[in-house]
Amino acid sequence: MTRHVLLIEDNEQNRYLTTFLLEKSGYRVTSAVTGPDGIELARGGAFDLILLDIQLPAMDGYAVAASLKADPRTRGVPIVAVTSHAMVGDREKALASGSQGYIEKPIDPETFVSEIERFLPSRGVP
Amino acid sequence: MSGGGGAESGESSGGDTLPRLQLAALDAVANAIVFTDSRGVILWVNAAWGTMTGYSRAEVLGQNPRILKSGAQSRAFYGELWRTILSGRVWRGELVNKRKDGSLYTEEETITPLCDPDGKVTHFIAIKQDISDRKLAELALRESEERARKAASELAIAKERAESADRLKSAFLATMSHELRTPLNSIIGFTGILLQELPGPINAEQRKQLEMVRGSSRHLLALINDVLDISKIEAGQLEVRREPFDLEACIERAVGAVRPLAEKKGLALASSVPAGVGQVVGDPRRVEQVLLNLLTNAVKFTDRGRVSLEVASDDDRVRMTVRDTGVGIQSADLAALFQPFRQVGSGLARSHEGTGLGLAICRRLAGLMGGDVSVESEWGSGSAFTFALPRRWGNR
Protein backbone atom coordinates (compact mmCIF):
# COMPACT_ATOMS: atom_id res chain seq x y z
CA MET A 1 0.00 0.00 0.00
CA THR A 2 1.40 3.35 -1.01
CA ARG A 3 1.84 5.88 1.75
CA HIS A 4 -0.04 9.09 1.11
CA VAL A 5 1.45 12.41 2.22
CA LEU A 6 -0.37 15.74 2.27
CA LEU A 7 2.05 18.61 1.62
CA ILE A 8 0.98 22.14 2.57
CA GLU A 9 3.56 24.58 1.16
CA ASP A 10 3.11 27.95 -0.56
CA ASN A 11 6.43 28.17 -2.42
CA GLU A 12 6.21 26.54 -5.85
CA GLN A 13 9.87 25.43 -6.09
CA ASN A 14 9.88 23.97 -2.61
CA ARG A 15 6.59 22.19 -3.31
CA TYR A 16 8.12 20.60 -6.41
CA LEU A 17 11.32 19.70 -4.51
CA THR A 18 9.54 17.94 -1.65
CA THR A 19 7.07 16.23 -3.97
CA PHE A 20 9.90 14.98 -6.18
CA LEU A 21 11.86 13.55 -3.24
CA LEU A 22 8.85 11.80 -1.77
CA GLU A 23 7.60 10.39 -5.08
CA LYS A 24 11.09 9.08 -5.86
CA SER A 25 10.89 7.19 -2.58
CA GLY A 26 7.57 5.68 -3.52
CA TYR A 27 5.18 8.01 -1.74
CA ARG A 28 2.01 9.43 -3.16
CA VAL A 29 1.83 13.21 -2.63
CA THR A 30 -1.13 15.56 -2.67
CA SER A 31 -0.28 19.22 -2.21
CA ALA A 32 -2.05 22.37 -1.11
CA VAL A 33 -0.85 25.95 -1.46
CA THR A 34 -2.74 27.52 1.44
CA GLY A 35 -3.69 26.47 4.97
CA PRO A 36 -7.48 26.43 4.41
CA ASP A 37 -7.07 24.35 1.21
CA GLY A 38 -4.82 21.95 3.11
CA ILE A 39 -7.35 21.56 5.94
CA GLU A 40 -10.11 20.95 3.37
CA LEU A 41 -8.05 18.22 1.67
CA ALA A 42 -7.07 16.66 5.01
CA ARG A 43 -10.72 16.32 6.04
CA GLY A 44 -11.67 14.62 2.80
CA GLY A 45 -8.80 12.18 2.39
CA ALA A 46 -6.97 9.42 4.21
CA PHE A 47 -3.40 10.64 4.72
CA ASP A 48 -0.56 8.90 6.53
CA LEU A 49 1.31 12.14 7.23
CA ILE A 50 0.94 15.88 6.82
CA LEU A 51 4.01 17.97 5.94
CA LEU A 52 3.21 21.49 7.00
CA ASP A 53 5.12 24.64 6.11
CA ILE A 54 4.93 27.07 9.02
CA GLN A 55 5.41 30.34 7.12
CA LEU A 56 2.19 30.32 5.12
CA PRO A 57 0.44 33.51 4.08
CA ALA A 58 -2.77 34.54 5.88
CA MET A 59 -3.30 31.39 8.01
CA ASP A 60 0.08 30.25 9.34
CA GLY A 61 1.18 26.68 10.03
CA TYR A 62 0.61 26.94 13.79
CA ALA A 63 -3.05 27.81 13.19
CA VAL A 64 -3.38 25.06 10.58
CA ALA A 65 -1.92 22.47 12.99
CA ALA A 66 -4.22 23.61 15.80
CA SER A 67 -7.23 23.34 13.49
CA LEU A 68 -6.22 19.85 12.27
CA LYS A 69 -5.76 18.66 15.85
CA ALA A 70 -9.15 20.06 16.90
CA ASP A 71 -11.01 18.09 14.22
CA PRO A 72 -11.73 14.40 14.96
CA ARG A 73 -11.44 13.58 11.24
CA THR A 74 -7.82 14.78 11.06
CA ARG A 75 -6.68 14.53 14.69
CA GLY A 76 -4.98 11.15 14.22
CA VAL A 77 -2.71 12.13 11.30
CA PRO A 78 0.86 12.96 12.36
CA ILE A 79 2.07 16.43 11.39
CA VAL A 80 5.68 17.33 10.63
CA ALA A 81 6.31 21.09 10.69
CA VAL A 82 8.84 22.43 8.19
CA THR A 83 10.09 25.90 9.01
CA SER A 84 12.49 28.40 7.54
CA HIS A 85 12.03 30.62 10.56
CA ALA A 86 14.49 28.94 12.91
CA MET A 87 13.98 31.53 15.63
CA VAL A 88 14.03 31.08 19.38
CA GLY A 89 11.06 29.04 20.51
CA ASP A 90 9.93 27.97 17.01
CA ARG A 91 10.41 24.29 17.76
CA GLU A 92 8.49 24.57 21.04
CA LYS A 93 5.74 26.55 19.34
CA ALA A 94 5.41 24.01 16.53
CA LEU A 95 5.29 21.09 18.96
CA ALA A 96 2.83 22.90 21.22
CA SER A 97 0.45 23.56 18.32
CA GLY A 98 0.16 19.83 17.65
CA SER A 99 3.05 18.85 15.37
CA GLN A 100 4.87 15.62 16.12
CA GLY A 101 8.00 16.53 14.18
CA TYR A 102 9.99 19.62 13.30
CA ILE A 103 12.38 20.03 10.37
CA GLU A 104 14.36 23.18 9.61
CA LYS A 105 14.84 24.45 6.09
CA PRO A 106 16.96 24.17 4.06
CA ILE A 107 16.21 20.47 3.97
CA ASP A 108 18.95 17.98 3.21
CA PRO A 109 17.75 15.97 0.20
CA GLU A 110 19.86 13.00 1.26
CA THR A 111 18.30 12.60 4.69
CA PHE A 112 14.91 14.27 4.31
CA VAL A 113 12.83 11.20 3.52
CA SER A 114 14.35 9.10 6.30
CA GLU A 115 13.76 12.00 8.72
CA ILE A 116 10.05 12.15 8.05
CA GLU A 117 9.72 8.34 8.02
CA ARG A 118 10.32 8.41 11.78
CA PHE A 119 6.98 10.10 12.21
CA LEU A 120 4.93 7.69 10.13
CA PRO A 121 2.73 5.36 12.15
CA SER A 122 4.37 1.92 12.09
CA ARG A 123 2.79 -0.60 9.82
CA GLY A 124 1.40 -3.87 10.95
CA VAL A 125 3.43 -6.98 10.23
CA PRO A 126 2.81 -7.85 6.56
CA MET B 1 -6.14 109.32 69.63
CA SER B 2 -4.75 111.20 66.73
CA GLY B 3 -4.68 109.68 63.27
CA GLY B 4 -0.93 110.02 63.11
CA GLY B 5 -0.42 108.44 66.51
CA GLY B 6 1.94 105.55 67.01
CA ALA B 7 3.79 103.56 69.61
CA GLU B 8 6.65 105.99 69.51
CA SER B 9 4.52 109.05 70.22
CA GLY B 10 5.71 110.26 73.56
CA GLU B 11 4.81 109.62 77.20
CA SER B 12 1.24 109.81 78.40
CA SER B 13 -0.49 109.80 81.73
CA GLY B 14 -1.30 106.50 83.47
CA GLY B 15 -4.95 106.37 82.26
CA ASP B 16 -3.79 106.22 78.67
CA THR B 17 -1.50 103.23 79.23
CA LEU B 18 -3.74 100.41 77.96
CA PRO B 19 -4.71 101.97 74.58
CA ARG B 20 -1.08 102.94 74.09
CA LEU B 21 0.00 99.38 74.74
CA GLN B 22 -2.68 98.09 72.39
CA LEU B 23 -1.54 100.40 69.63
CA ALA B 24 2.10 99.49 70.24
CA ALA B 25 1.18 95.83 70.00
CA LEU B 26 -0.66 96.40 66.70
CA ASP B 27 2.37 98.26 65.42
CA ALA B 28 4.66 95.41 66.41
CA VAL B 29 2.77 92.48 64.86
CA ALA B 30 4.09 90.80 61.70
CA ASN B 31 0.84 91.21 59.74
CA ALA B 32 0.18 94.48 57.96
CA ILE B 33 -2.77 96.37 59.45
CA VAL B 34 -4.63 99.36 58.06
CA PHE B 35 -7.59 101.31 59.47
CA THR B 36 -9.77 103.31 57.07
CA ASP B 37 -12.99 105.18 57.28
CA SER B 38 -16.07 103.96 55.44
CA ARG B 39 -14.91 105.53 52.17
CA GLY B 40 -11.55 103.84 52.42
CA VAL B 41 -9.50 106.84 53.46
CA ILE B 42 -6.46 105.60 55.39
CA LEU B 43 -6.50 106.65 59.08
CA TRP B 44 -3.64 104.52 60.35
CA VAL B 45 -1.19 101.85 59.20
CA ASN B 46 1.20 99.77 61.26
CA ALA B 47 4.94 99.31 60.66
CA ALA B 48 4.49 95.95 58.86
CA TRP B 49 2.17 97.65 56.36
CA GLY B 50 4.97 100.10 55.58
CA THR B 51 7.45 97.29 55.16
CA MET B 52 5.08 95.42 52.86
CA THR B 53 4.18 98.34 50.58
CA GLY B 54 7.32 100.48 50.74
CA TYR B 55 5.31 103.59 51.75
CA SER B 56 5.99 105.46 54.99
CA ARG B 57 3.11 106.09 57.31
CA ALA B 58 3.27 109.84 56.70
CA GLU B 59 2.95 109.35 52.94
CA VAL B 60 -0.29 107.40 53.10
CA LEU B 61 -2.38 108.95 55.85
CA GLY B 62 -5.43 110.50 54.19
CA GLN B 63 -4.80 108.53 50.99
CA ASN B 64 -6.96 105.77 49.57
CA PRO B 65 -5.58 102.21 49.37
CA ARG B 66 -6.15 102.37 45.62
CA ILE B 67 -2.55 103.71 45.43
CA LEU B 68 -1.63 100.01 45.70
CA LYS B 69 -3.75 98.96 42.70
CA SER B 70 -1.80 96.87 40.22
CA GLY B 71 -4.48 96.41 37.61
CA ALA B 72 -4.37 92.66 38.14
CA GLN B 73 -7.93 92.56 39.48
CA SER B 74 -11.03 93.47 37.49
CA ARG B 75 -13.55 96.19 38.29
CA ALA B 76 -16.05 93.46 39.04
CA PHE B 77 -13.67 92.04 41.64
CA TYR B 78 -13.55 95.37 43.50
CA GLY B 79 -17.27 95.83 43.05
CA GLU B 80 -17.89 92.53 44.80
CA LEU B 81 -15.39 93.42 47.55
CA TRP B 82 -17.05 96.75 48.27
CA ARG B 83 -20.57 95.28 48.18
CA THR B 84 -19.50 92.72 50.78
CA ILE B 85 -17.86 95.09 53.25
CA LEU B 86 -20.42 97.90 52.85
CA SER B 87 -23.13 95.44 53.77
CA GLY B 88 -21.28 94.77 57.02
CA ARG B 89 -19.79 91.41 56.14
CA VAL B 90 -16.16 90.34 56.40
CA TRP B 91 -14.26 89.96 53.10
CA ARG B 92 -11.40 87.50 52.75
CA GLY B 93 -9.33 87.06 49.67
CA GLU B 94 -6.11 87.41 47.78
CA LEU B 95 -4.99 90.45 45.81
CA VAL B 96 -2.03 91.25 43.64
CA ASN B 97 -0.92 94.79 44.57
CA LYS B 98 1.85 97.15 43.60
CA ARG B 99 4.53 98.45 45.96
CA LYS B 100 5.75 102.01 45.91
CA ASP B 101 8.72 100.91 43.79
CA GLY B 102 6.37 99.42 41.19
CA SER B 103 7.07 95.75 42.03
CA LEU B 104 4.11 93.43 42.48
CA TYR B 105 3.28 91.25 45.46
CA THR B 106 0.46 88.99 46.47
CA GLU B 107 -1.35 89.64 49.74
CA GLU B 108 -3.85 87.65 51.68
CA GLU B 109 -6.33 90.05 53.21
CA THR B 110 -9.18 90.12 55.68
CA ILE B 111 -11.32 93.29 55.78
CA THR B 112 -13.57 93.64 58.79
CA PRO B 113 -16.18 96.42 58.79
CA LEU B 114 -16.95 98.28 62.03
CA CYS B 115 -20.53 99.52 62.50
CA ASP B 116 -22.11 102.13 64.73
CA PRO B 117 -25.06 101.18 67.01
CA ASP B 118 -27.43 101.82 64.07
CA GLY B 119 -25.64 99.23 61.94
CA LYS B 120 -24.05 101.81 59.67
CA VAL B 121 -20.50 101.01 58.56
CA THR B 122 -18.10 103.57 59.94
CA HIS B 123 -14.65 102.04 59.58
CA PHE B 124 -12.73 99.15 58.06
CA ILE B 125 -9.90 97.18 59.61
CA ALA B 126 -7.81 95.34 57.03
CA ILE B 127 -5.27 92.76 58.11
CA LYS B 128 -2.90 91.55 55.43
CA GLN B 129 -0.02 89.26 54.88
CA ASP B 130 2.46 89.20 52.01
CA ILE B 131 2.18 85.72 50.55
CA SER B 132 4.36 86.32 47.46
CA ASP B 133 6.98 83.84 48.61
CA ARG B 134 4.35 81.18 49.25
CA LYS B 135 2.82 81.90 45.84
CA LEU B 136 6.22 81.57 44.18
CA ALA B 137 6.85 78.34 46.03
CA GLU B 138 3.44 77.04 45.01
CA LEU B 139 4.10 78.05 41.42
CA ALA B 140 7.53 76.39 41.48
CA LEU B 141 5.97 73.27 42.95
CA ARG B 142 3.26 73.21 40.29
CA GLU B 143 5.86 73.74 37.59
CA SER B 144 8.10 71.01 38.92
CA GLU B 145 5.13 68.67 39.22
CA GLU B 146 4.23 69.52 35.65
CA ARG B 147 7.81 68.90 34.56
CA ALA B 148 7.83 65.56 36.40
CA ARG B 149 4.55 64.57 34.75
CA LYS B 150 5.94 65.59 31.37
CA ALA B 151 9.20 63.72 31.94
CA ALA B 152 7.28 60.62 33.04
CA SER B 153 5.10 60.71 29.96
CA GLU B 154 8.13 61.30 27.70
CA LEU B 155 9.81 58.33 29.37
CA ALA B 156 6.74 56.19 28.77
CA ILE B 157 6.72 57.24 25.11
CA ALA B 158 10.44 56.50 24.76
CA LYS B 159 9.96 53.11 26.42
CA GLU B 160 7.06 52.31 24.11
CA ARG B 161 9.16 53.36 21.11
CA ALA B 162 12.11 51.22 22.21
CA GLU B 163 9.84 48.25 22.76
CA SER B 164 8.20 48.65 19.39
CA ALA B 165 11.67 48.97 17.81
CA ASP B 166 12.61 45.69 19.50
CA ARG B 167 9.46 44.02 18.22
CA LEU B 168 10.18 45.41 14.77
CA LYS B 169 13.74 44.10 14.94
CA SER B 170 12.57 40.60 15.91
CA ALA B 171 9.94 40.59 13.21
CA PHE B 172 12.53 41.76 10.70
CA LEU B 173 14.95 38.99 11.72
CA ALA B 174 12.23 36.37 11.46
CA THR B 175 11.20 37.61 8.04
CA MET B 176 14.79 37.80 6.79
CA SER B 177 15.44 34.32 8.06
CA HIS B 178 12.43 33.01 6.16
CA GLU B 179 12.98 35.02 2.98
CA LEU B 180 16.64 34.03 2.69
CA ARG B 181 16.17 30.36 3.46
CA THR B 182 13.22 29.76 1.17
CA PRO B 183 15.13 30.14 -2.15
CA LEU B 184 18.21 28.45 -0.64
CA ASN B 185 16.06 25.48 0.25
CA SER B 186 15.33 24.83 -3.39
CA ILE B 187 18.90 25.61 -4.57
CA ILE B 188 20.47 23.20 -2.07
CA GLY B 189 17.66 20.71 -2.49
CA PHE B 190 17.67 20.46 -6.30
CA THR B 191 21.47 20.46 -6.44
CA GLY B 192 21.46 17.53 -4.04
CA ILE B 193 18.81 15.72 -6.08
CA LEU B 194 20.80 16.17 -9.31
CA LEU B 195 24.01 14.97 -7.60
CA GLN B 196 22.15 11.94 -6.28
CA GLU B 197 21.19 11.34 -9.93
CA LEU B 198 17.59 10.88 -8.92
CA PRO B 199 16.29 12.45 -12.17
CA GLY B 200 18.94 10.67 -14.27
CA PRO B 201 22.70 10.16 -14.74
CA ILE B 202 25.08 13.13 -14.97
CA ASN B 203 28.56 13.22 -16.49
CA ALA B 204 31.80 14.06 -14.66
CA GLU B 205 31.89 17.71 -15.68
CA GLN B 206 28.25 18.20 -14.69
CA ARG B 207 29.02 16.62 -11.33
CA LYS B 208 32.03 18.90 -10.83
CA GLN B 209 29.99 22.00 -11.57
CA LEU B 210 27.02 20.92 -9.49
CA GLU B 211 29.38 20.28 -6.58
CA MET B 212 30.57 23.88 -6.98
CA VAL B 213 26.96 25.06 -6.85
CA ARG B 214 26.43 22.98 -3.71
CA GLY B 215 29.66 24.29 -2.14
CA SER B 216 28.70 27.89 -2.85
CA SER B 217 25.15 27.51 -1.64
CA ARG B 218 26.32 25.87 1.60
CA HIS B 219 28.73 28.74 2.06
CA LEU B 220 25.88 31.16 1.45
CA LEU B 221 23.79 29.30 4.02
CA ALA B 222 26.65 29.50 6.54
CA LEU B 223 26.87 33.24 5.90
CA ILE B 224 23.14 33.70 6.38
CA ASN B 225 23.21 31.65 9.58
CA ASP B 226 26.13 33.67 10.93
CA VAL B 227 24.54 37.01 10.07
CA LEU B 228 21.28 35.91 11.67
CA ASP B 229 23.12 34.58 14.72
CA ILE B 230 25.01 37.81 15.33
CA SER B 231 21.86 39.86 14.67
CA LYS B 232 19.90 37.73 17.10
CA ILE B 233 22.61 38.05 19.74
CA GLU B 234 22.75 41.81 19.32
CA ALA B 235 18.95 42.11 19.38
CA GLY B 236 18.89 40.04 22.57
CA GLN B 237 16.90 37.40 20.70
CA LEU B 238 19.28 34.50 21.12
CA GLU B 239 18.55 32.38 24.14
CA VAL B 240 20.95 29.79 25.47
CA ARG B 241 19.72 26.73 27.30
CA ARG B 242 20.78 25.90 30.84
CA GLU B 243 21.00 22.19 31.20
CA PRO B 244 23.55 19.75 32.54
CA PHE B 245 25.28 17.94 29.68
CA ASP B 246 28.18 15.61 29.05
CA LEU B 247 31.06 17.85 27.93
CA GLU B 248 33.20 14.97 26.74
CA ALA B 249 30.56 13.78 24.26
CA CYS B 250 30.18 17.35 23.03
CA ILE B 251 33.97 17.63 22.49
CA GLU B 252 34.04 14.31 20.64
CA ARG B 253 31.29 15.43 18.28
CA ALA B 254 33.11 18.67 17.45
CA VAL B 255 36.47 16.93 16.90
CA GLY B 256 34.77 14.21 14.83
CA ALA B 257 33.13 16.83 12.61
CA VAL B 258 36.39 18.53 11.76
CA ARG B 259 38.46 15.32 11.34
CA PRO B 260 37.71 14.76 7.61
CA LEU B 261 38.89 18.30 6.82
CA ALA B 262 42.10 17.83 8.86
CA GLU B 263 42.82 14.50 7.19
CA LYS B 264 42.27 16.01 3.77
CA LYS B 265 44.96 18.62 4.57
CA GLY B 266 47.26 16.00 6.10
CA LEU B 267 47.15 17.57 9.55
CA ALA B 268 47.43 15.68 12.81
CA LEU B 269 44.34 16.21 14.97
CA ALA B 270 44.51 15.30 18.63
CA SER B 271 42.35 15.92 21.64
CA SER B 272 43.15 15.25 25.26
CA VAL B 273 40.31 15.27 27.72
CA PRO B 274 41.22 14.47 31.33
CA ALA B 275 39.14 11.79 33.00
CA GLY B 276 36.35 13.16 35.12
CA VAL B 277 35.57 16.31 33.14
CA GLY B 278 32.00 15.07 33.48
CA GLN B 279 29.00 17.33 33.28
CA VAL B 280 28.79 21.08 32.95
CA VAL B 281 25.70 23.29 32.88
CA GLY B 282 25.07 25.25 29.70
CA ASP B 283 23.80 24.91 26.16
CA PRO B 284 25.41 21.83 24.55
CA ARG B 285 24.53 22.93 21.02
CA ARG B 286 26.14 26.33 21.53
CA VAL B 287 29.22 24.88 23.25
CA GLU B 288 29.63 22.54 20.29
CA GLN B 289 29.16 25.46 17.89
CA VAL B 290 31.97 27.42 19.57
CA LEU B 291 34.32 24.40 19.66
CA LEU B 292 33.58 23.51 16.05
CA ASN B 293 34.21 27.08 14.98
CA LEU B 294 37.58 27.26 16.77
CA LEU B 295 38.63 23.85 15.43
CA THR B 296 37.54 24.67 11.86
CA ASN B 297 39.46 27.97 11.99
CA ALA B 298 42.56 26.16 13.25
CA VAL B 299 42.42 23.59 10.44
CA LYS B 300 41.62 26.27 7.87
CA PHE B 301 44.60 28.45 8.78
CA THR B 302 47.13 25.63 9.24
CA ASP B 303 48.90 24.11 6.23
CA ARG B 304 51.45 21.92 8.01
CA GLY B 305 51.70 20.35 11.43
CA ARG B 306 48.96 19.73 13.92
CA VAL B 307 45.80 20.95 15.57
CA SER B 308 45.06 19.94 19.13
CA LEU B 309 42.32 20.42 21.65
CA GLU B 310 43.47 20.40 25.27
CA VAL B 311 41.02 20.44 28.13
CA ALA B 312 41.92 21.57 31.62
CA SER B 313 39.38 21.53 34.41
CA ASP B 314 39.09 22.57 38.01
CA ASP B 315 36.12 22.94 40.36
CA ASP B 316 34.99 26.23 38.85
CA ARG B 317 35.97 26.32 35.21
CA VAL B 318 36.67 24.20 32.19
CA ARG B 319 39.27 25.61 29.82
CA MET B 320 39.29 24.21 26.30
CA THR B 321 42.31 25.32 24.27
CA VAL B 322 42.53 24.82 20.51
CA ARG B 323 46.18 25.05 19.47
CA ASP B 324 47.52 25.07 15.92
CA THR B 325 50.84 25.33 14.11
CA GLY B 326 49.42 27.67 11.50
CA VAL B 327 50.21 31.14 10.20
CA GLY B 328 49.52 32.83 13.49
CA ILE B 329 48.18 36.32 14.02
CA GLN B 330 50.16 39.53 14.12
CA SER B 331 49.84 41.32 17.44
CA ALA B 332 48.39 44.40 15.72
CA ASP B 333 45.49 42.27 14.47
CA LEU B 334 44.66 40.59 17.77
CA ALA B 335 42.43 43.40 19.03
CA ALA B 336 40.15 43.39 15.97
CA LEU B 337 39.92 39.60 15.88
CA PHE B 338 36.64 39.36 17.78
CA GLN B 339 34.95 42.27 16.01
CA PRO B 340 32.21 41.33 13.55
CA PHE B 341 33.22 41.32 9.84
CA ARG B 342 36.95 41.60 10.57
CA GLN B 343 38.79 38.71 9.06
CA VAL B 344 42.36 39.87 9.43
CA GLY B 345 44.44 40.55 6.34
CA SER B 346 42.80 40.99 2.97
CA GLY B 347 45.10 38.37 1.41
CA LEU B 348 43.91 35.82 3.93
CA ALA B 349 40.32 36.76 3.36
CA ARG B 350 40.73 35.84 -0.27
CA SER B 351 42.37 32.49 0.29
CA HIS B 352 40.31 31.48 3.32
CA GLU B 353 36.69 32.14 2.70
CA GLY B 354 34.50 32.68 5.69
CA THR B 355 32.05 35.16 7.06
CA GLY B 356 34.44 36.95 9.36
CA LEU B 357 31.74 36.55 11.98
CA GLY B 358 32.75 33.23 13.54
CA LEU B 359 34.96 34.54 16.32
CA ALA B 360 32.62 37.42 17.11
CA ILE B 361 29.81 34.90 17.50
CA CYS B 362 32.01 32.53 19.55
CA ARG B 363 32.96 35.21 22.03
CA ARG B 364 29.36 36.42 22.40
CA LEU B 365 28.01 32.89 22.80
CA ALA B 366 30.64 32.14 25.43
CA GLY B 367 29.68 35.38 27.17
CA LEU B 368 25.99 34.39 27.16
CA MET B 369 26.99 31.22 29.02
CA GLY B 370 29.12 33.10 31.55
CA GLY B 371 32.40 32.25 29.84
CA ASP B 372 34.86 33.81 27.42
CA VAL B 373 37.07 33.14 24.40
CA SER B 374 40.62 34.47 24.46
CA VAL B 375 43.59 34.18 22.14
CA GLU B 376 47.38 33.92 22.29
CA SER B 377 49.35 33.90 19.10
CA GLU B 378 52.79 34.28 17.67
CA TRP B 379 53.13 35.36 14.06
CA GLY B 380 54.50 32.48 12.03
CA SER B 381 54.30 29.79 14.68
CA GLY B 382 50.63 29.33 15.47
CA SER B 383 47.75 30.36 17.67
CA ALA B 384 45.95 29.13 20.77
CA PHE B 385 42.29 29.97 21.34
CA THR B 386 40.92 29.24 24.80
CA PHE B 387 37.23 28.78 25.46
CA ALA B 388 36.62 29.07 29.19
CA LEU B 389 33.29 27.93 30.57
CA PRO B 390 32.13 28.08 34.17
CA ARG B 391 31.15 24.68 35.46
CA ARG B 392 28.07 25.73 37.32
CA TRP B 393 26.86 28.61 35.20
CA GLY B 394 23.30 29.43 36.07
CA ASN B 395 23.47 28.01 39.60
CA ARG B 396 25.02 31.15 40.99
Interface residues (C-beta under 8 A of the other chain):
Chain A: N11 Q13 N14 Y16 L17 F20 L21 K24 Q55 S84 H85 A86 M87 V88 G89 K105 P106 I107 D108 P109 E110
Chain B: S170 L173 A174 S177 H178 R181 T182 P183 L184 N185 S186 I187 I188 G189 F190 G192 I193 Q196 L198 P199 L221 L228 K232 Q237 L238 E239
